[in-house]
Amino acid sequence: MQTPDTTWRTATSATLHCLTGCAIGEILGMVIGTAATLPTWSTITLSVLLAFLFGYALTLQGILKADIPLNQAIKLALAADTLSILTMELVDNTVVLAIPGAMDAGLATFLFWGTLALSLAVAFVVTVPVNRLLISRGKGHAVVHHVHHH
């Protein structure tokens, strides 16, 4: 059984992993949407879709290295990351939308990049306890934890 200490450590590690995929997708979506002058909701949708894509892809890569069959690996990745990515995306996009002018700021502005950095940092802080709760119940990243460490 994990101690509360290791559960926090595992949750932080899982959330950092999730943040990597989410940040790649989120930033890419925001950059593409902003550069293409897409409407706000189109940019948000693109960012969320790319965040899920990159988040799952990173987890899948780790699982496949453990010689798990692809169909089983996909199921594990979906089980491990869906709630984590969803939480992260809800929080970071809410922060971006809440900061006046952030969605209309150009790519060359501090407002654009500062808001993105802040939104991902807030999302990380909110998502760690979500992942800790899931892991403590044997859900979320706990379903792939044994794969990564064997």
Backbone torsions as a table, in degrees:
resi	resn	phi	psi	omega
1	MET	NA	138.2	179.3
2	GLN	-77.4	145.3	174.2
3	THR	-81.2	159.9	177.4
4	PRO	-55.2	-33.0	179.5
5	ASP	-63.7	-48.9	-179.9
6	THR	-69.3	-31.1	177.9
7	THR	-64.5	-41.7	176.1
8	TRP	-64.2	-41.8	-179.8
9	ARG	-63.5	-45.2	178.7
10	THR	-63.6	-42.7	179.7
11	ALA	-63.5	-40.5	178.7
12	THR	-65.3	-43.8	178.3
13	SER	-62.2	-46.1	178.8
14	ALA	-61.5	-40.2	-178.0
15	THR	-70.6	-38.1	175.5
16	LEU	-61.8	-41.0	178.0
17	HIS	-61.7	-47.2	179.2
18	CYS	-62.4	-43.0	-179.5
19	LEU	-58.7	-37.5	-179.4
20	THR	-59.5	-53.6	179.5
21	GLY	-64.1	-44.2	-179.9
22	CYS	-62.7	-43.5	-178.1
23	ALA	-63.8	-42.7	178.8
24	ILE	-58.5	-52.0	-178.3
25	GLY	-65.1	-44.2	-178.7
26	GLU	-61.8	-49.5	-178.3
27	ILE	-65.0	-45.0	178.9
28	LEU	-58.9	-46.1	179.3
29	GLY	-62.2	-43.3	179.6
30	MET	-66.1	-41.5	179.6
31	VAL	-65.1	-48.0	-179.7
32	ILE	-62.4	-48.8	-178.6
33	GLY	-61.9	-41.3	-180.0
34	THR	-69.7	-45.1	-179.9
35	ALA	-63.1	-35.9	-178.7
36	ALA	-88.0	3.7	-176.1
37	THR	48.0	44.7	175.7
38	LEU	-71.3	154.6	173.9
39	PRO	-61.8	154.5	-177.3
40	THR	-47.5	-51.4	-174.5
41	TRP	-69.1	-28.9	175.5
42	SER	-68.2	-41.6	178.5
43	THR	-64.3	-44.5	178.6
44	ILE	-61.4	-45.7	-179.4
45	THR	-60.3	-46.1	178.5
46	LEU	-60.3	-44.5	179.4
47	SER	-61.0	-44.3	-179.2
48	VAL	-65.5	-45.0	179.5
49	LEU	-61.3	-44.8	179.1
50	LEU	-67.6	-35.2	177.5
51	ALA	-62.7	-44.4	177.1
52	PHE	-63.8	-44.1	-179.4
53	LEU	-58.8	-51.8	-178.8
54	PHE	-70.4	-36.9	177.7
55	GLY	-60.4	-49.4	178.4
56	TYR	-65.8	-40.2	-177.5
57	ALA	-60.4	-42.7	179.5
58	LEU	-64.9	-42.3	178.7
59	THR	-65.6	-44.3	-179.8
60	LEU	-59.0	-41.6	179.0
61	GLN	-57.8	-45.2	179.1
62	GLY	-65.1	-39.5	-179.1
63	ILE	-69.6	-42.9	-178.4
64	LEU	-64.3	-28.5	177.0
65	LYS	-63.5	-23.6	179.9
66	ALA	-88.9	16.1	178.0
67	ASP	59.1	37.4	174.8
68	ILE	-88.8	136.2	178.9
69	PRO	-58.3	146.7	-173.2
70	LEU	-54.2	-47.3	-177.9
71	ASN	-62.8	-38.5	177.3
72	GLN	-70.4	-38.5	179.4
73	ALA	-62.3	-41.7	179.3
74	ILE	-62.8	-45.1	178.2
75	LYS	-59.9	-43.2	178.8
76	LEU	-63.1	-43.7	-179.9
77	ALA	-62.8	-43.6	178.6
78	LEU	-62.6	-43.6	-179.9
79	ALA	-66.6	-37.8	-175.3
80	ALA	-72.8	-40.7	-165.3
81	ASP	-111.8	-15.2	-171.8
82	THR	-55.8	-52.5	-177.1
83	LEU	-67.7	-36.3	178.9
84	SER	-63.3	-49.4	-179.7
85	ILE	-65.3	-42.8	-180.0
86	LEU	-59.1	-45.9	178.5
87	THR	-60.3	-48.4	-178.5
88	MET	-59.9	-44.4	-177.9
89	GLU	-68.5	-40.6	177.2
90	LEU	-60.5	-45.6	-177.4
91	VAL	-69.3	-50.4	-174.2
92	ASP	-67.0	-36.0	178.6
93	ASN	-73.6	-31.0	174.6
94	THR	-64.2	-42.7	178.0
95	VAL	-62.2	-47.4	-179.7
96	VAL	-59.2	-44.2	-179.2
97	LEU	-69.5	-28.3	-176.8
98	ALA	-78.6	-19.9	-178.3
99	ILE	-88.6	115.2	-175.7
100	PRO	-56.5	129.2	175.7
101	GLY	83.3	-8.7	-175.2
102	ALA	-61.9	-41.4	-178.2
103	MET	-71.8	-20.1	-179.9
104	ASP	-101.3	-4.1	-179.7
105	ALA	-71.0	142.2	179.9
106	GLY	-76.0	168.7	-178.5
107	LEU	-65.6	-20.3	-177.6
108	ALA	-93.0	13.6	-176.3
109	THR	-107.0	149.7	174.0
110	PHE	-65.0	-36.1	-179.5
111	LEU	-55.8	-45.1	-179.7
112	PHE	-61.5	-56.0	-175.5
113	TRP	-72.1	-38.1	177.7
114	GLY	-62.8	-42.1	178.8
115	THR	-65.1	-43.4	178.7
116	LEU	-61.0	-46.1	179.4
117	ALA	-61.7	-46.1	179.1
118	LEU	-61.8	-44.4	-177.2
119	SER	-62.3	-39.5	179.3
120	LEU	-71.4	-36.3	178.0
121	ALA	-65.8	-44.6	178.5
122	VAL	-63.8	-43.1	180.0
123	ALA	-60.7	-39.8	178.5
124	PHE	-60.8	-49.1	-177.9
125	VAL	-61.3	-39.1	180.0
126	VAL	-74.3	-33.3	-173.9
127	THR	-80.2	-28.0	179.6
128	VAL	-55.1	-51.1	179.7
129	PRO	-64.4	-31.5	176.4
130	VAL	-63.3	-47.3	178.8
131	ASN	-65.2	-37.2	179.0
132	ARG	-61.8	-44.1	179.4
133	LEU	-61.9	-46.1	179.3
134	LEU	-61.1	-47.2	-178.8
135	ILE	-62.7	-41.3	-179.4
136	SER	-64.1	-20.8	178.0
137	ARG	-101.3	9.7	178.8
138	GLY	76.0	17.0	-178.9
139	LYS	-112.8	-173.9	176.8
140	GLY	58.4	-133.6	-175.5
141	HIS	-64.9	-17.9	178.5
142	ALA	-61.2	-28.3	-178.5
143	VAL	-70.5	-20.7	176.7
144	VAL	-111.4	-4.6	-175.9
145	HIS	-56.7	-44.2	-179.0
146	HIS	-65.5	-30.0	179.7
147	VAL	-67.3	-42.8	-178.1
148	HIS	-69.6	-21.0	-172.4
149	HIS	-114.9	25.1	176.2
150	HIS	-123.5	NA	NA
